[in-house]
Amino acid sequence: MKGKKFEPALVLNNAVANIICALLFDLWFDYEDEEFKKMQAVVAGIFEGLQESIVVCAKLLGPVHTGRGSKYARKVTRKSFDLASNVA
């Protein structure tokens, strides 16, 4: 391993995926198992597709959070959170 870059994300990803497989399927995979690698690739593809869909939907819907200085931002005052002032 000397001279190679160490990527902790890959190790953690494998460990978490293996734990999930153990809990869901009662199977424990070797990290070099081809079936395990294919399963991880499929799941990664699904999440990638979901991420792209969310980005497209967000662009279609427009900005949800308009920022601090926006004319649409509602000013929240301390009085609106005071429970005693809301009691008759």
N, CA, C and O atoms as a DFTB+ gen file, in Angstrom:
352 C
 N C O
     1  1       0.816      -1.182       0.000
     2  2       0.000       0.000       0.000
     3  2       0.871       1.262       0.000
     4  3       0.360       2.372      -0.145
     5  1       2.131       1.095       0.156
     6  2       3.032       2.232       0.182
     7  2       3.063       2.884      -1.198
     8  3       3.212       2.199      -2.210
     9  1       2.925       4.199      -1.235
    10  2       2.945       4.928      -2.488
    11  2       1.568       5.089      -3.119
    12  3       1.427       5.836      -4.087
    13  1       0.558       4.415      -2.602
    14  2      -0.793       4.536      -3.135
    15  2      -1.601       5.498      -2.259
    16  3      -1.362       5.634      -1.059
    17  1      -2.568       6.161      -2.908
    18  2      -3.453       7.040      -2.154
    19  2      -4.466       6.202      -1.385
    20  3      -4.973       5.200      -1.890
    21  1      -4.748       6.620      -0.176
    22  2      -5.738       5.942       0.641
    23  2      -7.042       6.725       0.563
    24  3      -7.080       7.917       0.871
    25  1      -8.112       6.046       0.149
    26  2      -9.413       6.689       0.043
    27  2     -10.345       6.111       1.106
    28  3     -10.883       5.019       0.924
    29  1     -10.543       6.825       2.205
    30  2     -11.407       6.307       3.267
    31  2     -12.869       6.201       2.843
    32  3     -13.606       5.378       3.387
    33  1     -13.300       7.014       1.888
    34  2     -14.696       6.963       1.441
    35  2     -15.033       5.590       0.867
    36  3     -16.117       5.064       1.118
    37  1     -14.127       5.013       0.111
    38  2     -14.359       3.695      -0.480
    39  2     -14.459       2.619       0.597
    40  3     -15.323       1.745       0.523
    41  1     -13.589       2.677       1.588
    42  2     -13.605       1.703       2.683
    43  2     -14.897       1.838       3.485
    44  3     -15.542       0.839       3.803
    45  1     -15.270       3.071       3.809
    46  2     -16.501       3.301       4.565
    47  2     -17.732       2.896       3.768
    48  3     -18.667       2.317       4.321
    49  1     -17.738       3.195       2.472
    50  2     -18.847       2.816       1.606
    51  2     -19.012       1.299       1.589
    52  3     -20.128       0.793       1.707
    53  1     -17.912       0.579       1.442
    54  2     -17.963      -0.881       1.446
    55  2     -18.474      -1.420       2.781
    56  3     -19.289      -2.342       2.815
    57  1     -17.996      -0.846       3.862
    58  2     -18.398      -1.323       5.188
    59  2     -19.887      -1.091       5.430
    60  3     -20.590      -1.986       5.899
    61  1     -20.366       0.109       5.109
    62  2     -21.785       0.430       5.313
    63  2     -22.659      -0.440       4.412
    64  3     -23.682      -0.961       4.856
    65  1     -22.261      -0.598       3.156
    66  2     -23.033      -1.433       2.234
    67  2     -23.072      -2.881       2.709
    68  3     -24.102      -3.544       2.588
    69  1     -21.980      -3.369       3.238
    70  2     -21.930      -4.743       3.721
    71  2     -22.808      -4.921       4.964
    72  3     -23.458      -5.955       5.116
    73  1     -22.830      -3.947       5.828
    74  2     -23.687      -4.017       7.015
    75  2     -25.159      -4.006       6.601
    76  3     -25.961      -4.769       7.139
    77  1     -25.514      -3.142       5.648
    78  2     -26.892      -3.101       5.161
    79  2     -27.281      -4.428       4.533
    80  3     -28.382      -4.925       4.768
    81  1     -26.387      -5.009       3.735
    82  2     -26.661      -6.318       3.130
    83  2     -26.826      -7.389       4.205
    84  3     -27.681      -8.266       4.083
    85  1     -26.025      -7.321       5.237
    86  2     -26.126      -8.302       6.318
    87  2     -27.463      -8.179       7.039
    88  3     -28.067      -9.188       7.403
    89  1     -27.929      -6.951       7.246
    90  2     -29.197      -6.739       7.930
    91  2     -30.394      -7.099       7.059
    92  3     -31.345      -7.722       7.532
    93  1     -30.349      -6.707       5.782
    94  2     -31.492      -6.939       4.895
    95  2     -31.559      -8.358       4.348
    96  3     -32.621      -8.980       4.339
    97  1     -30.417      -8.865       3.891
    98  2     -30.411     -10.140       3.180
    99  2     -29.804     -11.280       3.985
   100  3     -29.812     -12.427       3.537
   101  1     -29.282     -10.979       5.162
   102  2     -28.587     -11.965       5.982
   103  2     -27.400     -12.573       5.225
   104  3     -27.090     -13.757       5.354
   105  1     -26.749     -11.715       4.431
   106  2     -25.568     -12.120       3.656
   107  2     -24.433     -11.159       3.951
   108  3     -24.640      -9.953       4.083
   109  1     -23.239     -11.702       4.050
   110  2     -22.037     -10.895       4.272
   111  2     -21.116     -11.132       3.090
   112  3     -20.739     -12.272       2.818
   113  1     -20.749     -10.074       2.383
   114  2     -19.962     -10.212       1.162
   115  2     -18.497      -9.869       1.408
   116  3     -18.167      -9.039       2.256
   117  1     -17.634     -10.524       0.650
   118  2     -16.237     -10.129       0.595
   119  2     -16.175      -8.855      -0.243
   120  3     -16.919      -8.726      -1.215
   121  1     -15.313      -7.924       0.108
   122  2     -15.254      -6.654      -0.613
   123  2     -14.819      -6.814      -2.067
   124  3     -15.076      -5.931      -2.885
   125  1     -14.176      -7.903      -2.394
   126  2     -13.742      -8.152      -3.767
   127  2     -14.753      -8.988      -4.565
   128  3     -14.511      -9.293      -5.732
   129  1     -15.870      -9.355      -3.953
   130  2     -16.902     -10.158      -4.598
   131  2     -17.536      -9.361      -5.744
   132  3     -17.927      -8.208      -5.562
   133  1     -17.633      -9.979      -6.916
   134  2     -18.170      -9.296      -8.094
   135  2     -19.655      -8.974      -7.927
   136  3     -20.108      -7.920      -8.374
   137  1     -20.412      -9.859      -7.297
   138  2     -21.838      -9.613      -7.071
   139  2     -22.028      -8.398      -6.159
   140  3     -22.925      -7.583      -6.378
   141  1     -21.193      -8.287      -5.155
   142  2     -21.233      -7.158      -4.229
   143  2     -20.910      -5.859      -4.962
   144  3     -21.564      -4.839      -4.740
   145  1     -19.915      -5.895      -5.825
   146  2     -19.541      -4.703      -6.595
   147  2     -20.649      -4.289      -7.552
   148  3     -20.912      -3.099      -7.721
   149  1     -21.309      -5.280      -8.187
   150  2     -22.420      -4.972      -9.100
   151  2     -23.584      -4.345      -8.335
   152  3     -24.201      -3.387      -8.800
   153  1     -23.877      -4.898      -7.153
   154  2     -24.951      -4.360      -6.330
   155  2     -24.666      -2.910      -5.947
   156  3     -25.559      -2.063      -5.998
   157  1     -23.436      -2.630      -5.569
   158  2     -23.066      -1.262      -5.206
   159  2     -23.190      -0.326      -6.409
   160  3     -23.623       0.818      -6.270
   161  1     -22.806      -0.820      -7.595
   162  2     -22.909       0.009      -8.800
   163  2     -24.373       0.323      -9.125
   164  3     -24.694       1.442      -9.523
   165  1     -25.250      -0.653      -8.957
   166  2     -26.672      -0.434      -9.229
   167  2     -27.247       0.596      -8.259
   168  3     -27.957       1.513      -8.673
   169  1     -26.945       0.448      -6.987
   170  2     -27.448       1.387      -5.976
   171  2     -26.894       2.787      -6.232
   172  3     -27.620       3.773      -6.106
   173  1     -25.625       2.878      -6.588
   174  2     -25.021       4.189      -6.886
   175  2     -25.711       4.832      -8.087
   176  3     -25.939       6.041      -8.102
   177  1     -26.045       4.015      -9.098
   178  2     -26.751       4.528     -10.268
   179  2     -28.137       5.033      -9.923
   180  3     -28.581       6.052     -10.452
   181  1     -28.824       4.323      -9.035
   182  2     -30.162       4.756      -8.607
   183  2     -30.078       6.097      -7.891
   184  3     -30.859       7.005      -8.176
   185  1     -29.131       6.226      -6.960
   186  2     -29.000       7.482      -6.237
   187  2     -28.554       8.621      -7.145
   188  3     -28.954       9.768      -6.946
   189  1     -27.734       8.313      -8.130
   190  2     -27.302       9.336      -9.084
   191  2     -28.498       9.832      -9.884
   192  3     -28.648      11.032     -10.114
   193  1     -29.352       8.896     -10.309
   194  2     -30.560       9.275     -11.043
   195  2     -31.504      10.100     -10.191
   196  3     -32.096      11.064     -10.677
   197  1     -31.652       9.733      -8.925
   198  2     -32.494      10.510      -8.015
   199  2     -31.953      11.919      -7.829
   200  3     -32.711      12.888      -7.793
   201  1     -30.644      12.020      -7.712
   202  2     -30.022      13.326      -7.526
   203  2     -30.282      14.213      -8.741
   204  3     -30.599      15.394      -8.596
   205  1     -30.149      13.643      -9.936
   206  2     -30.399      14.413     -11.153
   207  2     -31.854      14.842     -11.233
   208  3     -32.146      15.963     -11.649
   209  1     -32.775      13.960     -10.837
   210  2     -34.203      14.290     -10.852
   211  2     -34.517      15.423      -9.888
   212  3     -35.306      16.312     -10.206
   213  1     -33.905      15.395      -8.719
   214  2     -34.127      16.440      -7.730
   215  2     -33.625      17.785      -8.248
   216  3     -34.266      18.814      -8.037
   217  1     -32.487      17.774      -8.923
   218  2     -31.937      19.017      -9.470
   219  2     -32.871      19.572     -10.541
   220  3     -33.123      20.776     -10.575
   221  1     -33.385      18.711     -11.413
   222  2     -34.298      19.160     -12.469
   223  2     -35.577      19.725     -11.854
   224  3     -36.052      20.780     -12.273
   225  1     -36.134      19.033     -10.866
   226  2     -37.351      19.520     -10.200
   227  2     -37.105      20.858      -9.517
   228  3     -37.949      21.752      -9.574
   229  1     -35.970      20.994      -8.883
   230  2     -35.645      22.249      -8.200
   231  2     -35.552      23.402      -9.194
   232  3     -35.982      24.517      -8.900
   233  1     -34.991      23.133     -10.365
   234  2     -34.892      24.178     -11.388
   235  2     -36.267      24.536     -11.923
   236  3     -36.536      25.706     -12.197
   237  1     -37.146      23.545     -12.077
   238  2     -38.489      23.809     -12.577
   239  2     -39.343      24.574     -11.573
   240  3     -40.131      25.439     -11.952
   241  1     -39.180      24.248     -10.281
   242  2     -39.989      24.886      -9.247
   243  2     -39.512      26.284      -8.896
   244  3     -40.270      27.086      -8.351
   245  1     -38.281      26.570      -9.202
   246  2     -37.740      27.880      -8.879
   247  2     -37.185      27.913      -7.476
   248  3     -37.185      26.896      -6.781
   249  1     -36.715      29.062      -7.055
   250  2     -36.108      29.168      -5.728
   251  2     -37.148      29.027      -4.622
   252  3     -38.178      29.701      -4.624
   253  1     -36.861      28.148      -3.693
   254  2     -37.736      27.962      -2.544
   255  2     -37.304      28.902      -1.433
   256  3     -38.131      29.549      -0.791
   257  1     -36.009      28.967      -1.218
   258  2     -35.459      29.868      -0.211
   259  2     -34.918      31.069      -0.948
   260  3     -34.012      30.939      -1.770
   261  1     -35.462      32.233      -0.664
   262  2     -35.110      33.403      -1.448
   263  2     -34.021      34.258      -0.831
   264  3     -33.605      35.250      -1.431
   265  1     -33.556      33.905       0.333
   266  2     -32.436      34.637       0.916
   267  2     -32.856      35.657       1.955
   268  3     -34.042      35.913       2.159
   269  1     -31.866      36.228       2.601
   270  2     -32.106      37.168       3.705
   271  2     -32.698      38.485       3.255
   272  3     -33.638      38.991       3.868
   273  1     -32.158      39.038       2.196
   274  2     -32.561      40.376       1.785
   275  2     -33.730      40.388       0.824
   276  3     -34.040      41.436       0.257
   277  1     -34.370      39.292       0.626
   278  2     -35.441      39.198      -0.346
   279  2     -36.695      39.922       0.126
   280  3     -36.960      40.007       1.325
   281  1     -37.456      40.437      -0.819
   282  2     -38.716      41.082      -0.464
   283  2     -39.759      40.059      -0.034
   284  3     -40.785      40.420       0.544
   285  1     -39.498      38.767      -0.318
   286  2     -40.420      37.709       0.062
   287  2     -40.127      37.135       1.453
   288  3     -40.949      36.408       2.011
   289  1     -38.979      37.454       1.999
   290  2     -38.617      36.909       3.310
   291  2     -39.498      37.543       4.375
   292  3     -39.679      38.760       4.400
   293  1     -40.043      36.711       5.254
   294  2     -40.917      37.185       6.326
   295  2     -40.052      37.563       7.520
   296  3     -39.176      36.801       7.931
   297  1     -40.296      38.711       8.057
   298  2     -39.534      39.148       9.207
   299  2     -40.130      38.511      10.461
   300  3     -41.312      38.685      10.758
   301  1     -39.302      37.777      11.184
   302  2     -39.742      37.117      12.397
   303  2     -39.263      37.939      13.579
   304  3     -38.080      38.259      13.701
   305  1     -40.192      38.268      14.430
   306  2     -39.835      39.060      15.602
   307  2     -39.916      38.193      16.845
   308  3     -40.505      37.112      16.833
   309  1     -39.323      38.680      17.901
   310  2     -39.341      37.952      19.167
   311  2     -40.771      37.850      19.690
   312  3     -41.131      36.869      20.341
   313  1     -41.571      38.850      19.409
   314  2     -42.956      38.866      19.902
   315  2     -43.761      37.685      19.329
   316  3     -44.627      37.145      20.017
   317  1     -43.491      37.291      18.113
   318  2     -44.258      36.201      17.514
   319  2     -43.976      34.871      18.196
   320  3     -44.753      33.927      18.051
   321  1     -42.875      34.781      18.937
   322  2     -42.538      33.557      19.640
   323  2     -42.879      33.626      21.125
   324  3     -42.718      32.641      21.845
   325  1     -43.339      34.762      21.578
   326  2     -43.661      34.923      22.995
   327  2     -45.018      34.301      23.285
   328  3     -46.044      34.817      22.844
   329  1     -45.033      33.193      24.025
   330  2     -46.275      32.475      24.303
   331  2     -47.199      33.293      25.202
   332  3     -48.419      33.210      25.066
   333  1     -46.650      34.062      26.095
   334  2     -47.470      34.831      27.026
   335  2     -48.313      35.867      26.289
   336  3     -49.433      36.145      26.718
   337  1     -47.825      36.439      25.211
   338  2     -48.559      37.462      24.487
   339  2     -49.695      36.849      23.667
   340  3     -50.625      37.558      23.281
   341  1     -49.633      35.534      23.395
   342  2     -50.683      34.883      22.624
   343  2     -51.825      34.384      23.502
   344  3     -52.872      33.986      22.992
   345  1     -51.631      34.403      24.810
   346  2     -52.654      33.928      25.736
   347  2     -53.576      35.091      26.083
   348  3     -53.108      36.181      26.414
   349  1     -54.889      34.861      26.007
   350  2     -55.856      35.941      26.269
   351  2     -56.027      36.200      27.739
   352  3     -56.803      37.075      28.126
